[in-house]
C-alpha cells in the first residue's frame, strides 16, 4: 500500500487513478511537457532534413559533405549538452524551458539567413542543442521527477508532442514550399515560437507552480522513498548493466535519424516522390502515439524493464521490408513500424532510468544518456552519407541494420533477470 503524503493536494498524483482523472488533475504539467516535446520539432532531424535539398543546392554541398557538417554540429551539441543537461537537477525546469525555446528560435532565424558554411554549422549546432537536446530532455526529466505511480502514463501523454509534430510539420512544410521559400519558412518558425509557444509555455509554468505539481520527488513518500537510494552519475558509470543496455538503446535514434536525414535520396532511389513519402508521416505519428500510450499503460503495471525485449522488433521488421522491395506500399508500412518502435522507446527509455537508478540525480544521468543518443544521431547522417558515396546502397545498409536490431532485442532478453533485481548503488570511493 502506498503511503500518502500529508499534503492531500500533492498526494492525489501518486495514487493510481483512472486516466481521465489523472489527466484532468495533472493537465498543466502534462500540457507543459507536450508543448516542450512539440517545440523540439524544429531541432529534430526529420524537420531539418526536409530542407536538405535546398540547403545543399544553395551552398553547393554533396550528400556526404552536408552529412559530415551535420554530424560535426550534432557531435558538438552532444558534448555541450553533457554539461548543460545537469542543470535540470539544480534550476527551475520552467525557466530552463523558456531559455531553451528562445535559443531555439534564435537558431531558426540564423539558419534562415545562412550564406556560409560557418553560419550553417553554428545554426545546426544550436538547433540540435536547444531542440533535440534541451527541450526534449526537460520534458522527459520533468515527467520523471514530478510523477511516481503514474510516471508511465505521464510520459506517454506529455511526449505526444513528438508524434504530433511529426504528423503535422512535414505535410505543412511540403504545402508551404509550393509558395514560400525555405528561408521564409524558417523565419516563420522562429517568430511563431516567440509569439505563440513562449506565452503558452509561461502560462502553463505558472499553473504548475500554483498547483504544486513541480514538487521535488524527495517530498513524496512511496515506493522509491522506502529503503531505496538514488544512484549518482558516477555510480551508474560503474554499473555493467548500463553498458549492456547501450547498444540496443542507441540503435533506434541512430537508424531513424539516418533514414530520415537521407529521405530525399531514399525516395529518389525507390522512384517515389517526396510528397508521397511525406504523406506517410501521419501514419508514423499515429503508430507512435498508439505505441506510446500503450507503453505508458503497461509500464505503470509491469515496469519498463519488461518491455525492453519487445520495442525494437517493429523497427527491425520495417528495415527488412524497406530493403526487400521498391513498391510504394512499403513506405506506409515502414512508417507504421518505425513509429511503433519510436513511440515505445520514448516512454520505455524515459522511465527505465528512474526505475533502475532513482530520481535524485535523474537530470545528470539523463544528460549523459541523451548526450550518447545525440552522439549516435550525429554519426548516422555522416556515416550513411559516406557509405552512399562509397557505393553501399541504402538497401544494403538496411539489411545490416535490421540484423543488428534483432540481435539487440535478443540481448535484452538475456539481461532481463539482472534488470529486475533492484540493485543498490555501489559505495562511493
LINQUI-V288869 format. One record per helix or strand of 2 or more residues. SS is the DSSP state (H for helix, E for strand). FROM is the first residue (numbers start at 1). TO is the last residue. If there is no record, write none. Layout:
ss=SS from=FROM to=TO
ss=SS from=FROM to=TO
This chain:
ss=H from=8 to=14
ss=H from=19 to=25
ss=H from=27 to=43
ss=H from=45 to=59
ss=H from=63 to=89
ss=H from=93 to=112
ss=H from=117 to=146
ss=H from=151 to=158
ss=H from=160 to=176
ss=H from=182 to=210
ss=H from=217 to=219
ss=H from=223 to=225
ss=H from=233 to=236
ss=H from=240 to=261
ss=H from=263 to=270
ss=H from=274 to=278
ss=H from=281 to=302
ss=H from=305 to=311
ss=H from=313 to=324
ss=H from=329 to=357
ss=H from=362 to=389
ss=H from=394 to=419
